[in-house]
Amino acid sequence: MKSEGSGRRRKDIECGTRRRGAQTFRRGRAIVFYRQLESKRATLINQLESKELQTIHPVIAGELKATEAIMNDFLELFQLNEILEDPQEN
């Protein structure tokens, strides 16, 4: 005996009208993670400007460069450019 929900899901998929709840949730989590990366980037920039940490400047600069590369890859992979630029989406 089939449940009504499974038939509806199949029709939605066949017609291309599948709901986007899970995708929206994942995109929201991706944005939260990207914001965390932005915070880490800001911290690294502040550390670069700190005189106390001048001796490890090359290490911090390397971490900053790696963080920015991850951020760029993340934006591209999850196609977040449009969402992050549109203040109404956030």
C-alpha positions in Angstrom: 0.0 0.0 0.0 1.5 3.3 -1.1 1.3 6.4 1.0 -0.2 9.5 -0.7 3.0 11.5 0.0 5.3 9.3 -2.0 3.1 9.6 -5.1 2.9 13.4 -4.7 6.7 13.5 -4.5 7.1 11.5 -7.7 4.7 13.8 -9.5 6.6 16.9 -8.3 9.9 15.5 -9.5 8.5 14.4 -12.8 6.9 17.9 -13.4 10.0 19.7 -12.1 8.1 21.4 -9.3 10.0 19.8 -6.4 10.0 21.9 -3.2 13.2 23.7 -2.3 13.0 23.6 1.5 16.2 21.5 2.0 18.1 23.5 -0.6 17.1 26.8 1.2 18.2 25.4 4.5 21.6 24.3 3.1 22.1 27.6 1.5 21.3 29.4 4.8 23.9 27.2 6.5 26.4 28.0 3.8 25.9 31.7 4.3 26.4 31.3 8.1 29.7 29.5 7.4 30.8 32.1 5.0 30.1 34.8 7.6 32.3 32.9 10.0 35.1 32.9 7.4 34.6 36.6 7.0 35.1 37.0 10.8 38.3 34.9 10.7 39.6 37.0 7.8 39.0 40.2 9.7 40.8 38.8 12.7 43.8 37.8 10.6 43.9 41.3 9.1 43.9 42.8 12.6 46.7 40.5 13.6 48.7 41.6 10.6 48.4 45.2 11.7 49.5 44.3 15.3 53.0 45.3 16.2 53.2 42.5 18.8 52.8 39.9 16.1 55.3 41.3 13.7 57.6 38.4 14.1 55.0 35.9 12.8 53.8 38.2 10.0 54.6 35.8 7.2 52.6 33.0 8.9 49.6 35.3 9.4 49.8 36.5 5.8 49.9 32.9 4.6 46.8 32.1 6.7 45.0 35.2 5.4 45.8 34.2 1.8 44.5 30.6 2.4 41.4 31.9 4.1 40.6 34.2 1.2 41.2 31.4 -1.3 38.7 29.2 0.6 36.2 32.1 0.7 36.5 32.6 -3.0 36.1 28.8 -3.7 33.1 28.7 -1.3 31.4 31.6 -3.0 31.8 30.0 -6.4 30.9 26.5 -5.4 27.7 27.4 -3.6 26.9 30.3 -6.0 26.5 32.8 -3.1 27.6 36.0 -4.9 24.0 37.1 -5.8 22.6 36.3 -2.4 25.4 38.1 -0.4 25.1 41.2 -2.7 21.3 41.4 -2.3 20.5 42.8 1.2 16.9 41.7 0.9 17.9 38.0 0.8 19.7 38.2 4.2 
